[in-house]
Amino acid sequence: MYSMAGSGFPSPAFQQRATEGRRPDRNISSHSSTCTAPCRWWPSSTATSPTSFLTSHAQTSRSWWPSNSILQRQTLNKSLPKFAQIFEDSNQSLLSIVKKLFKEEEWSDEKWKNPTEVHNIMGYGRTDEYPQFTECRRAVVRTTVLLGIIDKEKKHIWVVSLGDSDAVCGRMLNVKLTPLMLSDRHNCSNDQEARRLAEEHPGEEHPVYYGRLLGFLAVTRALGDHQLKVKSRPFAQRILAYAYPSLVPSGNWKEYDERGNVTPPYLSARPVVQQYDLVPGDMLIFASDDLRDSMNRIPAKDGEKLRSSRKRCIKWQSGLL
């Protein structure tokens, strides 16, 4: 199962590379459903139960999460570098195509100050005649990634997370459906991510301010968004900026200079790979941050209905219905 949240274009090589990354282990299989065996499907009579479950999870703080004695977890970034490299290579391929279309000697050319010249170069939508705009758009938009791989014995799941989507395991503990997190949230609310950014950019003001990366972006890891990754300011501020709509507001560049935030990349494309044990009856939910945020805005009167649905689901899981 996988989820790619955001308005992004996966690179042409992404699916091929991902497939190649699974070939060495024949016991690994991919499942493209929201709830995958051995997870039990939600019964049709309690269609709102997944929403109730996510509501409970969305209101839960990280400090509450159960210990590793309940959910066996292993971070595998060091043991699976080639697998993680697939995503970084895919991310880099988006930029490589653009650099082939626009040579380095063009980046500082005065023609980029002329709107008519820019329009003639980019084409803006005429993809057959002018591929420049389409390829640039693929490099400046972003997507997060959430990938789950379950072995054929259905005893283990490998979760690959890049961004702030959520992978949640619902497990019955003492006749109570308990949400267990399977993924990290790579956004500015994660203290570990904020510390990582500070360590990667010493000697300058913290890249996270106003609660956002460089003052405007919530996530700290994603594919695309190369305006925050390329080291060349002319390339980011001119060529990529003309792939409308631009990610970085035009007035932000001056602010970055004043703050000393001039050492990209600030946005990482490095995923986190973690392995977990599964037990019969586990439920898996893969969801984007939009679903999580919407759960936090549910009115109190609707929340009571959702809680009732959740109680029915627990009874069904326990064989009482």
Rosetta blueprint (number, residue, H / E / L):
1 M L
2 Y E
3 S E
4 M E
5 A E
6 G L
7 S L
8 G L
9 F L
10 P L
11 S L
12 P L
13 A L
14 F H
15 Q H
16 Q H
17 R H
18 A H
19 T H
20 E H
21 G H
22 R H
23 R L
24 P L
25 D L
26 R L
27 N L
28 I E
29 S E
30 S E
31 H L
32 S L
33 S L
34 T L
35 C L
36 T L
37 A L
38 P L
39 C L
40 R L
41 W L
42 W L
43 P L
44 S H
45 S H
46 T H
47 A L
48 T L
49 S H
50 P H
51 T H
52 S H
53 F H
54 L H
55 T H
56 S H
57 H H
58 A H
59 Q L
60 T L
61 S L
62 R H
63 S H
64 W H
65 W L
66 P L
67 S L
68 N L
69 S L
70 I L
71 L L
72 Q L
73 R E
74 Q E
75 T E
76 L L
77 N L
78 K L
79 S L
80 L L
81 P H
82 K H
83 F H
84 A H
85 Q H
86 I H
87 F H
88 E H
89 D H
90 S H
91 N H
92 Q H
93 S H
94 L H
95 L H
96 S H
97 I H
98 V H
99 K H
100 K H
101 L H
102 F L
103 K L
104 E H
105 E H
106 E H
107 W L
108 S L
109 D L
110 E H
111 K H
112 W H
113 K H
114 N L
115 P H
116 T H
117 E H
118 V H
119 H H
120 N H
121 I H
122 M H
123 G L
124 Y L
125 G L
126 R L
127 T L
128 D L
129 E L
130 Y L
131 P H
132 Q H
133 F H
134 T H
135 E H
136 C H
137 R H
138 R H
139 A H
140 V H
141 V L
142 R E
143 T E
144 T E
145 V E
146 L E
147 L E
148 G E
149 I E
150 I E
151 D E
152 K L
153 E L
154 K L
155 K L
156 H E
157 I E
158 W E
159 V E
160 V E
161 S E
162 L E
163 G L
164 D L
165 S L
166 D E
167 A E
168 V E
169 C E
170 G E
171 R E
172 M E
173 L L
174 N L
175 V L
176 K L
177 L E
178 T E
179 P E
180 L E
181 M E
182 L L
183 S L
184 D L
185 R L
186 H L
187 N E
188 C L
189 S L
190 N L
191 D H
192 Q H
193 E H
194 A H
195 R H
196 R H
197 L H
198 A H
199 E H
200 E H
201 H L
202 P L
203 G L
204 E L
205 E L
206 H L
207 P L
208 V E
209 Y E
210 Y L
211 G L
212 R E
213 L E
214 L L
215 G L
216 F L
217 L E
218 A L
219 V E
220 T L
221 R E
222 A L
223 L E
224 G E
225 D L
226 H H
227 Q H
228 L H
229 K L
230 V L
231 K L
232 S L
233 R H
234 P H
235 F H
236 A H
237 Q H
238 R H
239 I H
240 L H
241 A H
242 Y H
243 A L
244 Y L
245 P L
246 S L
247 L L
248 V L
249 P L
250 S L
251 G L
252 N H
253 W H
254 K H
255 E H
256 Y H
257 D H
258 E H
259 R H
260 G L
261 N L
262 V L
263 T L
264 P L
265 P L
266 Y L
267 L L
268 S E
269 A L
270 R L
271 P L
272 V E
273 V E
274 Q E
275 Q E
276 Y E
277 D E
278 L L
279 V L
280 P L
281 G L
282 D L
283 M E
284 L E
285 I E
286 F E
287 A E
288 S L
289 D H
290 D H
291 L H
292 R H
293 D H
294 S H
295 M H
296 N H
297 R L
298 I L
299 P L
300 A H
301 K H
302 D H
303 G H
304 E H
305 K H
306 L H
307 R H
308 S H
309 S H
310 R H
311 K H
312 R H
313 C H
314 I H
315 K H
316 W H
317 Q H
318 S L
319 G L
320 L L
321 L L
